[in-house]
Amino acid sequence: MLLGVDVASIDRIARALQRRPRFAERIYTERERQYCATKPERWAARWAAKEAVRKLYGSAREPIPAMREIEVGAGRGAPHVRVRGEGTDIAVSLTHDAGVAIAVVAARGIGGVARADVPVDMRLPARPADGHKGTFGHVLVVAGARGYTGAPQLAALGAARGGAGLVTVCVPEAIYPIVAARCLEVMPTPLPDGGSGVLRSDGLDVLRERLRTADSLVIGPGLGRSPETGDALLDVLQNLVCPAVVDADGLNIAAAAEFDWRHCGQPVVLTPHPAEMARLAQLETAIVQDDREGVATRYAHERGAIVVLKGAKTVIAAPDGRVHTDAHSVVALATGGTGDVLAGLVGSFIAQRLDPFDAAVAAVTVHAHAGLLVQTRRGRAGALASDLLRALPRAQEQLRRALEAG
């Protein structure tokens, strides 16, 4: 439980209001100003409440909101607190006596604007204090094609922001200069492509060499669907040496080839959106959406792969019958590139030694919580996948603390 307490002198706040005409506008919202009116004890109580909320955020090691970003509303029953325009779970008690106003605020945790919603039995990768980059696994990302240079970077950075110790991103040689120029924290590798700008069999020897040291593979984002890419991708899937996450065009190629995931020889996590799920299961998209859990569960059981059916209330289903439906519906995530980030995040958690199903549940939860943080800061429209990347460490830490607190 987090607490914040503050005491304010009623006379001091009243004098500040009289001496500095813009004081009220800088500190209080319009609704607060209308409510407080000519009652100095109300002004002082809200000052104390705002300071108490700031102390609460400070104790949670969260970015501390400005005074005017905090609104203490009055209604029937107890006051309520809004931060940066969003409602919170912060409880507040106000009182005044003997010339002072006192505010006490409390919350179970600060998850951007509300406490993190942690699924039952969710696990996160261990982060031992004496760990090093080798402790936290090596993710290999195979992605990108001519005209699709953003996807490999987003997937690779999703893995890095998820806590992987090392991330290698393999791209067709023709786009390598574009991708490499933006890679600081991940290691870019060119795959020979004969100048085509797509994944081809020419690059498989280099790819197999990189796979020797990988703990997980993320393959598919932005690959395109050329015949050469299809042949190369199916070759990789049939000869896996580590668990894999297959996304985007990797799924489309597999669907067209009616690929049997049971031939992979390693655990595989599929991350389709509804239309990709429809292609995999040979159904109409509307049917998928009408029975999301049923479609995902049946496909996972019949085809031997873990399915992460993305969308509002993402469904994760395993071949052994385990199923989890995420509680989040975050419209800010409805933008290009966020799925690439999720694929990288799943791969990161697998590389950090989580069971693939547990890794998928954890990644979906962290990804959605990060989306909520972005939505709170940026709004429901206009958020970018790069905003999501920056929010991932904070989201994971908030969920980790909630798990540790029990």
Buried (B, 14 or more C-beta within 10 A) or exposed (E): EBEBBBEBBBEBBBEBBEEEEEBBEEBBBEEBBEBBEEEBBBBBBBBBBBBBBBBBBEEBEBEBBEBEBBBBBBEEEEBBBBBBEEEBBBBBBBEBEEEBBBBBBBBBBBBBBBBBBBBEEBBBBEEEEEBEEEBBBBBBBBBBBBEBBBBBBBBBBBBBBBBBBBBBBBBBBBBBEBBBEBBEEBBBBBBBBBEBBBBBBBBBEBBEEBBEEBBBBBBBBBBBBBEBBBBBBBEBBEBBEBBBBBBBBBBBBBBEEEBEBEEBEBBBBBBBBBBBBBBBBEBEBEBBBEEBBBBBBBBBBEBBBBBBBBBBEBBBBBBEEBBBBBEBEBEBBEBEBBBBBBBBBBBBBBBBBBBBBBBBBBBBBBBBBBBBBBBBBBEEEEBBBBBBBBBBBBBBBBBBBBEEEE
